[in-house]
Amino acid sequence: MNGNEISSALFNAYDIKRTLESYTSLDDEGKEVNTKDLKRIHGGTENEETLEELISDVILFLKKLEEQS
């Protein structure tokens, strides 16, 4: 993977984060919440991590990868 591919993936991750921050969704109880605050679903079970936390982890990883390239 070259530096351009990493940078492109990082910019895509930033776009995903901004998109998540821009929309609202309904949670399991029908309450309107910011989409970034929805909890992830993994293997059919609910976890504590929100979508914002997950994409932030991806961004951090890509930034570190970009620094190393």
C-alpha positions in Angstrom: 0.0 0.0 0.0 1.5 3.3 -1.0 1.1 6.7 0.7 -1.5 7.9 -1.8 -3.8 5.0 -1.1 -3.4 5.5 2.7 -4.2 9.3 2.3 -7.2 8.5 0.2 -8.5 6.0 2.8 -7.9 8.6 5.5 -9.8 11.3 3.7 -12.7 8.8 3.0 -12.7 8.0 6.8 -13.0 11.7 7.6 -15.9 12.0 5.1 -17.6 9.0 6.8 -17.2 10.7 10.2 -18.6 14.0 8.9 -21.5 12.1 7.3 -22.3 10.3 10.5 -22.3 13.6 12.4 -24.7 15.1 9.9 -27.6 12.7 10.1 -30.0 11.5 12.7 -31.4 8.0 13.1 -33.9 6.2 15.3 -32.4 4.0 18.1 -33.9 0.7 19.2 -36.4 2.5 21.3 -37.6 4.8 18.5 -35.8 7.8 19.9 -34.1 10.1 17.4 -30.3 10.2 18.0 -27.4 11.5 16.0 -26.2 8.7 13.7 -22.7 8.9 15.1 -24.1 8.0 18.6 -25.6 4.7 17.5 -24.0 1.7 19.1 -22.4 -0.8 16.8 -23.9 -4.2 16.2 -21.5 -7.1 15.9 -22.6 -10.6 15.4 -26.1 -9.7 16.3 -25.2 -8.3 19.7 -25.1 -4.7 20.9 -21.8 -3.4 22.1 -20.8 -0.2 24.0 -18.8 1.4 21.2 -20.6 4.0 19.1 -20.1 4.5 15.4 -18.2 7.7 16.1 -15.7 5.7 18.3 -15.3 3.1 15.7 -14.5 5.5 12.9 -12.2 7.5 15.2 -10.2 4.3 15.8 -10.0 3.8 12.0 -8.8 7.4 11.5 -6.2 7.0 14.2 -4.9 3.8 12.6 -4.7 5.4 9.2 -2.9 8.4 10.5 -0.3 6.3 12.1 0.0 4.2 8.9 0.4 7.4 6.9 3.2 8.7 9.2 5.1 5.4 8.7 4.9 5.5 4.9 
